[in-house]
Every structure is written in C-alpha cells, then in structure tokens.
C-alpha cells in the first residue's frame, strides 16, 4: 500500500461505549472504556477484529467518541455497552506507525493527500488499533486510520 489509498469498507457490527471526552483525557478515557467493554467481550459476544475508536466530532477542547470492538453475529446491550455498526463507505485509509501522541502528524498528511487528490473528508473517522503498548514498544504501534470521504 502507498501512504494512503481509497477503499470501500465493509459494514461491521460492533459493541461500543460513547462519551464526550476532553482532548487531554482521551488516553485515560479510552483505557477506562475498553476496561468496561472487556467483561462483555469475554462473556457475551465474540470479537471479530481490532479495537477501534470512532470520532463523531471534535474540537480543540473535546471529542464525541465511541470506543469498541467489532463482533461476530449480533451485538448486545449491557449497561453503557451498546450495539454500533461501522458503515460500508468509501474512505481514505493509511497506517500510523509509532506513538499515539504523534498520530496528528499522520492525520495532517492524510488531509493534505485528500486535498491534493480531490477528496473531501467526512465529518467523522475511526482508528483501528492493530497492536497494543502492552505487546510492543511505542515506536512499533500500528494504528489504521479510516477517514470516510464525501
């Protein structure tokens, strides 16, 4: 794959928790939200892909986000855990390699690539976390960025 490419995603059933989170609190909120999802994932559904964060909107101060896991079959509702469907859409995808706090650099390159190639980004996007800081050094973290286009 080149740095970025346009694909059509497949719709995917998932379970997630949605919250509005201050930008500086994203890492702690994600850890808490993933922790809340784990008992449901281990007991009530079967995981079908990497964990994700879906950003519905964002500003300099705050984001409205879902954190979740794709699941096989039907999703469940348990407390704050709700079903969600990642949509089938045309999207620009790219890979961010390295620490999460540098991901904005990859997003900036992605936006420039979209502009250069005549694509208009949608007002939402998601990230898929292909490995974890518990498994690899931060410089080897792999995050797939999926940004739907209009």
C-alpha positions as CSV (number, residue, x, y, z in Angstrom):
1,X,0.0,0.0,0.0
2,X,1.2,3.5,-0.7
3,X,1.0,6.0,2.1
4,X,-2.8,6.4,1.6
5,X,-5.4,4.7,-0.6
6,X,-9.1,4.8,-1.2
7,X,-11.1,1.7,-0.3
8,X,-14.7,0.7,0.3
9,X,-15.1,-0.6,3.8
10,X,-17.4,-3.4,4.8
11,X,-20.1,-2.7,7.4
12,X,-19.3,-4.3,10.7
13,X,-21.4,-5.0,13.8
14,X,-19.7,-3.9,17.0
15,X,-20.2,-3.1,20.6
16,X,-19.1,0.3,22.0
17,X,-19.4,2.9,24.7
18,X,-19.9,6.5,23.6
19,X,-18.7,9.5,25.6
20,X,-17.8,13.2,25.2
21,X,-14.2,13.4,26.3
22,X,-11.8,16.4,26.8
23,X,-8.9,16.0,24.3
24,X,-6.2,15.8,27.1
25,X,-8.2,13.0,28.8
26,X,-8.6,10.7,25.7
27,X,-5.9,8.1,26.8
28,X,-7.3,7.7,30.3
29,X,-10.9,7.6,29.0
30,X,-10.1,5.0,26.3
31,X,-8.4,2.8,28.9
32,X,-11.5,3.0,31.2
33,X,-13.9,2.5,28.3
34,X,-12.0,-0.6,26.9
35,X,-11.9,-1.9,30.5
36,X,-15.7,-1.6,30.7
37,X,-16.1,-3.4,27.4
38,X,-13.9,-6.4,28.3
39,X,-16.3,-8.3,30.5
40,X,-19.0,-8.1,27.8
41,X,-16.4,-9.1,25.1
42,X,-15.2,-12.1,27.2
43,X,-18.7,-13.3,28.1
44,X,-21.5,-12.2,25.8
45,X,-20.0,-11.7,22.2
46,X,-17.2,-13.0,20.1
47,X,-14.6,-10.4,19.0
48,X,-14.2,-10.1,15.2
49,X,-11.4,-7.6,14.7
50,X,-9.2,-5.0,16.3
51,X,-10.4,-2.5,18.8
52,X,-11.4,0.9,17.5
53,X,-12.2,4.5,18.3
54,X,-14.9,6.2,16.2
55,X,-14.7,10.0,16.4
56,X,-18.1,11.5,15.6
57,X,-16.9,15.1,16.1
58,X,-14.0,17.0,17.7
59,X,-12.8,20.5,18.5
60,X,-9.7,21.8,20.1
61,X,-11.2,21.0,23.6
62,X,-13.4,17.9,23.3
63,X,-14.4,14.9,21.1
64,X,-17.5,12.8,20.9
65,X,-16.3,9.3,20.5
66,X,-17.2,5.6,20.6
67,X,-14.7,3.1,21.7
68,X,-15.4,-0.5,20.8
69,X,-14.8,-3.9,19.3
70,X,-16.1,-5.5,16.1
71,X,-18.2,-8.6,17.0
72,X,-19.3,-11.7,15.1
73,X,-23.1,-12.1,15.0
74,X,-25.4,-9.9,17.0
75,X,-24.2,-7.2,19.3
76,X,-25.6,-6.8,22.8
77,X,-26.7,-4.1,25.2
78,X,-25.3,-4.3,28.7
79,X,-25.4,-1.1,30.8
80,X,-23.4,1.5,28.8
81,X,-22.3,-1.0,26.2
82,X,-24.4,-0.6,23.1
83,X,-24.5,-2.0,19.6
84,X,-22.9,0.0,16.9
85,X,-22.4,-0.5,13.2
86,X,-19.2,0.7,11.4
87,X,-20.6,1.7,8.0
88,X,-19.7,0.5,4.5
89,X,-18.3,3.7,3.0
90,X,-15.6,4.9,0.6
91,X,-12.7,6.0,2.7
92,X,-9.1,7.1,2.6
93,X,-7.0,4.7,4.8
94,X,-3.5,4.9,6.0
95,X,-1.2,3.5,8.6
96,X,0.2,5.4,11.5
97,X,3.4,3.8,12.9
98,X,4.5,4.9,16.3
99,X,3.2,6.6,19.5
100,X,-0.4,7.7,19.7
101,X,0.6,11.2,20.7
102,X,2.1,11.7,17.2
103,X,-1.0,10.5,15.3
104,X,-2.0,14.1,14.4
105,X,1.1,14.2,12.1
106,X,-0.3,11.3,10.1
107,X,-3.8,12.9,10.0
108,X,-2.3,16.1,8.7
109,X,-0.5,14.2,5.9
110,X,-3.8,12.4,5.2
111,X,-5.7,15.7,4.9
112,X,-3.1,17.1,2.6
113,X,-3.2,13.9,0.5
114,X,-7.0,14.1,0.3
115,X,-6.9,17.8,-0.7
116,X,-4.2,17.1,-3.4
117,X,-6.2,14.2,-4.8
118,X,-9.6,16.0,-4.8
119,X,-11.3,14.2,-1.9
120,X,-13.4,15.9,0.7
121,X,-13.3,14.2,4.2
122,X,-16.5,13.3,6.0
123,X,-17.0,14.8,9.5
124,X,-16.2,11.6,11.3
125,X,-13.5,8.9,11.2
126,X,-12.2,5.9,13.1
127,X,-8.9,4.4,14.2
128,X,-8.2,0.6,14.4
129,X,-5.5,-0.4,16.9
130,X,-3.7,-3.3,15.3
131,X,-1.4,-3.9,18.3
132,X,-1.0,-2.6,21.9
133,X,1.5,-0.8,24.0
134,X,1.3,-3.9,26.3
135,X,2.7,-6.0,23.4
136,X,5.2,-3.8,21.5
137,X,7.4,-0.7,22.1
138,X,5.5,2.5,21.4
139,X,7.6,3.1,18.2
140,X,6.1,-0.1,16.8
141,X,2.5,0.7,17.5
142,X,0.3,0.3,14.4
143,X,-2.9,2.3,14.0
144,X,-5.0,2.1,10.9
145,X,-6.7,5.4,10.1
146,X,-10.0,5.2,8.2
147,X,-11.5,8.6,7.1
148,X,-14.7,8.4,5.0
149,X,-14.9,10.7,2.1
150,X,-18.0,12.6,0.8
